[in-house]
């Protein structure tokens, strides 16, 4: 019984440690769990030694290039005693290929989409129903599905030569548009020109958030806030006041669907979705 008790205590100590590490909004651990579990037990030293110094995670990592045309950044944000670590990617469409993938019969977590698509980046897509069918318009693989949001919301529109985040009120979808890929959702967080949308009825609800935006240089900006940090209105206001130079921003599905994953060499960075999602936006090298 005493042996079982000691084993249980050790198990729960490891469980609590892992929960603390994963619940603090820090980067995803790069070492596979299998490798961690198979490491040999350390030999007890004959004398007391100092514990190794833990390198603190910077509040702002700054931008680092992880692939041609793709930069990544993690940023700790604190508002009214709430804190979250944002995952942000910046994509230059002139050096990358942006696509929309949709598989209602085979939804998967964002990390699994990243692997199956062999892309450099994947972020969750738009709202969907209990049968994993997209609610808003999706154009992918030569097919079109979902409902066109006429007069509200926005769209990521991708043609042969253009990648653009649009507000449907300003630039509605046209049936004869030659779009290769597209995804609609709502609401607009930043209206074209960089002004926060203050007309959102969000009931002051906090939730994890996912965003596709475009800055004034034409680069796409993908952002995930994985904790209960922002209302929709508050996120729009934060984006407008940030150093991201956002011109326009569209809300994507949030909550447990939120996830942004990127390849960095042989490892992955970002934050995964909690649930399977039927659609994603992915970015590849040209």
Buried (B, 14 or more C-beta within 10 A) or exposed (E): EEEEEEEEEEEEEEEEEEEEEEEEBBBBEEEEEEEEEEEEEEEEEEEEEEEEEEEEEEEEBEEEEBBEBBBBBBBBBEEEEEEBBBBBBBBBBEEBBBBBBBBBEEBBBBBBBBBBBEBBBBBBBBBBEEEBBBBBBBBBEEEEBBEBBEEEBBBBBBEEEEBBBBBBBEEBBEEEEEBBBBBBBBBBBBBBEBEBBEEBEBEEEBBBBBBBBBBEEEBBBBBBBBBEBBBBBBBBBBBBEBEBBBBBBBBBBBBBBBBBBBBBEEEBBBBBBBBBBBBBBBBBEE
